Amino acid sequence: MVKIIVAVLSAGVASAFGTISEFPTEITSLMDQTVDPCTDFFSYSCGTWYNKTTLYSNITINVHTVLDAVADKVIEKLLNAKLPKLAEFYDACMDTHTLDTLGLAPIEAHLKAIRSANSTIEAIFRGAAISNATGVTLFVKLLVLPDNADVTRYVLIAEHPGSPFGQEYFHEPLWADVEKPYRDYLATIFKLAGHAEVDAEVAADVVIEFERFNAGVELSKRRLQEAVTPTRLPLSTANASYPLGLGLPLHGFGLDVREGCNTTTVLVDNHRYFELLEEKLRRMPVDDLKTIIEYKVLDFNAQHLSTPFVEAWFKFYVVVIEDLKEPPPRAIFCRGQVHTSMGELLGSYYLKEVWTTDTAAFAD
């Protein structure tokens, strides 16, 4: 059911906005001037837009929705204009027939690299190289941010990678609600990646055990409550302290971690996590490690692959986790991908379209 958030303003506040004639056409075309603004301000300000707009069932209606819809119309116009780079990216996203034909081809080389690894070191290093190339997060999130100790400099930060969805879901009582659909999702993407059903179910067990560990479920309350102080380490020291969980990822990202070869430091956030991760990776069977890395790659790419992958991803993340009845239309999803991947280019085209001489004059 469409949910409507109504903002009710007093007559005194409403009068402060001036007369209708002072509003630009872009605003008055959205309004329903037959409605008393003191009774239903939303219908007064957005009624015509609401009556003429088709909305999918998940959407929450408020002023931001109206503004987003107006901006979306401009973006749709830009995409239909077949502007360089934007059009190619958007059209490729919308071309589900080609995506279905390609199947696993876009990530096949990565899957082969993971599956053919013969040791823990080889598996982690190959996973780090894939992470560097694609952005998929494995066992550590590496960031470059302004240094709080010296705002004129930047610092490399290594932190907990986070959970695939809300960390709270990995704890009881919420875990009981998501365990089965999560397990079904995992088994589905592994089967789509070519694994036999029984192997896919075993893989799901391996992933769940690791993600629950990763979310802190297995940590004692004392450890969870310990104060965490970030530690600044030379790359060589980070490599010596956490060779599997941090050293190999740093090396996979092209950083020289040999002693005396690099003056760069890394700020290790939550060293307790890296201590536990190092122990976990050292004890983990190679096949389990490869399963977890493959899962990370599949989960990261699922919404961009063939229709069965997309449906599995939306069925879990959108319907179960976000508690929505249906996924957004493909066009909305692809416009979001354009914004995520090419936001600066899209923004430059958008400003050229909307910031006309008349707009600038009205703003002045």
C-alpha positions in Angstrom: 0.0 0.0 0.0 1.2 3.5 -0.8 2.1 5.4 2.3 1.6 9.1 2.4 3.3 11.5 4.8 1.3 14.6 5.1 2.8 17.9 6.3 0.2 20.1 7.9 1.0 23.8 8.3 -0.9 26.5 10.1 -2.5 29.3 8.2 0.1 31.7 9.5 3.0 29.6 8.2 1.2 28.9 4.9 0.7 32.6 4.2 4.4 33.2 4.6 5.0 31.5 1.3 3.4 34.3 -0.7 0.8 34.2 -3.4 0.4 31.6 -6.1 1.5 34.0 -8.8 4.9 34.3 -7.2 5.7 30.6 -7.8 7.4 29.4 -11.0 5.5 27.1 -13.4 7.6 24.2 -12.3 5.9 24.5 -8.8 2.4 25.5 -9.7 2.1 22.5 -12.2 2.5 20.2 -9.2 -0.1 21.9 -7.0 -3.8 21.4 -6.5 -5.0 24.9 -5.7 -8.6 23.6 -5.0 -7.4 22.1 -1.7 -7.2 24.2 1.5 -3.5 24.2 2.5 -4.4 24.4 6.1 -6.4 21.2 5.9 -4.1 19.1 3.6 -0.9 20.8 2.7 0.5 17.8 0.8 -2.5 17.7 -1.5 -2.4 21.4 -1.9 1.3 21.5 -2.8 1.6 18.2 -4.7 -1.9 17.0 -5.5 -1.8 17.4 -9.3 1.6 15.6 -9.5 0.2 12.8 -7.3 -2.9 12.3 -9.4 -0.9 12.1 -12.7 1.9 9.9 -11.4 2.0 6.1 -11.4 3.8 4.9 -8.3 5.0 1.4 -7.5 3.7 -0.1 -4.3 6.8 0.2 -2.2 7.2 3.9 -2.4 6.7 6.3 0.5 5.2 9.6 -0.7 6.6 12.9 0.8 8.1 16.1 -0.5 11.4 14.3 -1.2 9.6 11.8 -3.4 8.1 14.7 -5.5 11.5 16.3 -5.9 13.1 12.9 -6.8 10.4 12.3 -9.4 11.0 15.7 -11.0 14.8 15.1 -11.1 14.1 11.6 -12.4 12.2 13.1 -15.4 15.2 15.2 -16.2 17.6 12.2 -15.9 15.2 10.2 -18.1 15.4 12.9 -20.7 19.2 13.0 -20.6 19.4 9.2 -21.0 16.9 9.3 -23.9 19.1 11.9 -25.6 21.8 9.2 -26.0 24.6 11.3 -24.5 28.1 9.9 -24.7 29.0 7.3 -22.1 25.8 7.7 -20.2 23.7 6.1 -22.9 26.1 3.2 -23.4 26.2 2.4 -19.7 22.4 2.8 -19.2 21.5 0.8 -22.3 23.8 -2.0 -21.3 22.2 -2.2 -17.9 18.7 -2.3 -19.5 19.7 -5.0 -22.0 18.6 -8.0 -19.8 18.6 -10.2 -22.9 22.3 -9.9 -23.4 22.9 -10.3 -19.7 20.9 -13.5 -19.7 22.9 -14.7 -22.7 26.2 -13.9 -21.0 25.4 -15.8 -17.9 28.5 -16.1 -15.7 30.8 -14.8 -18.4 31.4 -11.4 -16.8 32.9 -13.0 -13.7 34.0 -16.3 -15.1 37.7 -15.4 -15.0 37.5 -14.4 -11.3 35.7 -17.6 -10.4 38.3 -19.7 -12.2 41.1 -17.8 -10.4 39.5 -18.5 -7.0 38.7 -22.1 -7.6 42.1 -23.0 -8.9 44.0 -21.6 -5.9 46.1 -24.3 -4.2 46.9 -22.6 -0.9 45.6 -20.1 1.7 48.1 -17.5 0.6 47.2 -18.0 -3.1 43.5 -17.8 -2.4 43.7 -14.6 -0.3 46.1 -12.9 -2.7 43.9 -13.7 -5.7 40.8 -12.5 -3.8 42.6 -9.2 -2.9 43.5 -8.7 -6.6 39.8 -9.2 -7.6 38.9 -6.8 -4.8 41.3 -4.2 -6.1 39.9 -4.6 -9.7 36.2 -4.6 -8.9 35.6 -3.1 -5.5 34.2 -6.2 -3.9 35.0 -6.2 -0.1 36.5 -9.4 1.3 38.1 -9.5 4.8 39.1 -5.9 5.2 37.9 -2.6 4.0 40.7 -0.3 2.9 40.0 3.5 2.8 41.9 6.7 2.2 40.5 9.5 4.3 41.7 12.8 5.8 43.9 12.2 8.8 42.3 13.4 12.1 45.8 13.9 13.5 46.8 16.2 10.6 44.0 17.5 8.4 46.5 18.5 5.7 47.3 14.8 5.1 45.5 11.6 4.2 45.7 8.3 5.9 45.2 4.7 4.8 42.7 3.0 7.1 42.0 -0.7 7.5 38.7 -1.5 9.1 36.1 -4.3 9.6 34.4 -4.9 6.3 30.9 -4.9 7.7 28.2 -7.5 7.2 26.3 -8.2 3.9 23.2 -6.8 5.6 22.4 -5.4 9.0 24.7 -6.8 11.7 21.7 -7.0 14.1 20.2 -9.7 11.9 23.0 -12.1 12.7 22.0 -12.1 16.4 18.9 -13.7 18.0 16.0 -13.1 17.9 16.3 -11.6 14.3 18.5 -14.4 13.1 15.6 -16.8 13.4 13.6 -14.7 10.9 16.3 -14.4 8.2 18.2 -17.7 8.5 16.1 -19.8 6.1 15.7 -17.1 3.4 19.4 -16.3 3.6 20.3 -19.9 3.4 18.0 -20.3 0.4 19.6 -17.3 -1.3 23.1 -18.6 -0.7 22.3 -22.1 -2.1 20.6 -20.5 -5.1 23.6 -18.3 -6.2 26.0 -21.2 -5.7 23.8 -23.4 -7.9 23.6 -20.7 -10.5 27.4 -20.6 -10.4 27.5 -24.2 -11.4 27.7 -26.1 -8.1 25.6 -29.3 -7.4 22.7 -28.9 -5.0 24.4 -30.8 -2.2 27.6 -28.8 -2.6 25.6 -25.5 -2.7 24.0 -26.4 0.6 27.4 -27.2 2.2 28.7 -23.9 0.8 25.8 -22.0 2.5 26.8 -23.6 5.8 30.4 -22.4 5.4 29.3 -18.9 4.5 26.8 -18.6 7.4 29.3 -19.8 9.9 31.9 -17.2 8.7 29.4 -14.3 8.4 28.1 -14.9 11.9 31.7 -14.9 13.2 32.3 -11.8 11.2 29.3 -10.0 12.7 30.7 -10.6 16.2 28.2 -13.3 17.2 31.0 -15.6 18.5 32.7 -12.8 20.5 32.2 -12.7 24.3 30.4 -9.7 25.8 33.7 -8.7 27.4 35.4 -8.5 24.1 32.5 -6.7 22.5 32.6 -4.1 25.3 36.4 -3.5 25.1 37.4 0.0 24.1 38.8 0.0 20.6 41.8 2.3 19.9 43.0 2.7 16.3 46.7 1.8 15.9 49.0 3.4 13.3 51.4 0.9 11.9 54.0 0.9 9.1 52.9 -1.4 6.3 55.7 -3.8 7.1 54.5 -4.1 10.7 50.9 -4.6 9.6 52.1 -7.3 7.3 54.1 -9.0 10.1 51.3 -8.7 12.6 48.4 -9.8 10.3 50.0 -11.4 7.3 46.8 -13.2 6.0 44.1 -10.7 7.1 45.9 -7.5 6.2 49.3 -8.1 4.7 48.1 -10.0 1.7 45.3 -7.6 0.9 47.7 -4.6 1.1 50.1 -6.5 -1.2 47.2 -7.4 -3.5 46.3 -3.7 -3.8 49.8 -3.0 -5.1 51.4 -1.7 -1.9 55.0 -2.7 -0.9 54.8 -4.3 2.5 58.5 -5.3 2.8 60.4 -3.8 5.7 62.3 -0.6 4.9 60.7 -0.3 1.5 57.7 2.0 2.3 57.2 4.9 4.7 53.4 4.7 4.3 51.5 3.7 7.5 48.1 2.2 7.9 45.6 3.1 10.7 44.3 -0.2 11.9 40.8 0.2 13.3 39.7 -2.5 15.7 42.9 -4.5 16.1 40.9 -7.1 18.0 39.0 -8.0 14.9 42.2 -8.5 12.9 43.7 -10.7 15.6 40.6 -12.9 15.5 40.5 -12.8 11.7 44.1 -13.9 11.5 43.5 -16.8 13.7 40.4 -17.7 11.8 42.1 -17.6 8.4 45.1 -19.6 9.6 42.9 -22.5 10.9 40.4 -22.4 8.0 40.6 -25.2 5.4 41.5 -23.9 1.9 38.3 -25.1 0.3 36.2 -23.2 2.9 38.3 -20.1 2.3 37.8 -20.4 -1.5 34.0 -20.9 -0.9 33.8 -17.7 1.2 35.8 -15.6 -1.4 33.6 -17.0 -4.2 30.5 -16.1 -2.2 31.7 -12.5 -1.8 32.2 -12.3 -5.6 28.8 -13.8 -6.4 27.0 -11.7 -3.8 28.7 -8.5 -5.0 27.8 -9.2 -8.7 24.4 -10.9 -8.3 22.2 -7.9 -9.0 24.2 -7.1 -12.2 24.2 -10.6 -13.7 21.5 -12.7 -15.5 17.8 -12.6 -14.5 17.9 -15.6 -12.1 20.8 -14.0 -10.1 18.9 -10.7 -10.0 15.7 -12.3 -8.9 17.5 -14.3 -6.1 19.2 -11.1 -4.9 16.0 -9.0 -4.9 14.0 -11.8 -3.3 16.3 -11.8 -0.3 17.7 -8.3 0.0 14.6 -6.3 -1.1 11.7 -8.5 0.0 13.2 -10.0 3.2 15.7 -7.4 4.5 14.1 -4.2 3.2 10.6 -5.6 3.7 9.3 -4.4 0.4 6.7 -6.1 -1.7 8.4 -5.8 -5.0 11.7 -4.7 -6.6 11.8 -1.3 -8.3 11.3 -1.2 -12.0 14.5 -2.1 -14.0 14.7 1.5 -15.4 14.9 2.9 -11.8 17.5 0.4 -10.9 19.6 1.2 -13.9 19.3 5.0 -13.4 20.6 4.4 -9.9 23.5 2.5 -11.3 24.3 5.4 -13.6 24.3 7.7 -10.6 26.5 5.3 -8.6 29.0 4.7 -11.3 29.0 7.9 -13.3 27.6 10.4 -10.9 29.9 13.3 -11.7 29.3 13.0 -15.5 25.5 12.7 -14.9 25.6 15.7 -12.6 27.4 17.9 -15.2 24.8 17.0 -17.8 22.0 17.6 -15.3 23.2 21.1 -14.4 23.5 22.1 -18.0 19.9 21.0 -18.5 18.2 22.6 -15.5 20.4 25.6 -14.7 19.2 27.8 -17.5 19.5 31.6 -17.7 15.9 31.9 -16.5 16.6 29.6 -13.6 19.7 31.6 -12.5 17.7 34.9 -12.8 14.9 33.5 -10.7 17.4 32.3 -8.0 18.9 35.7 -7.9 
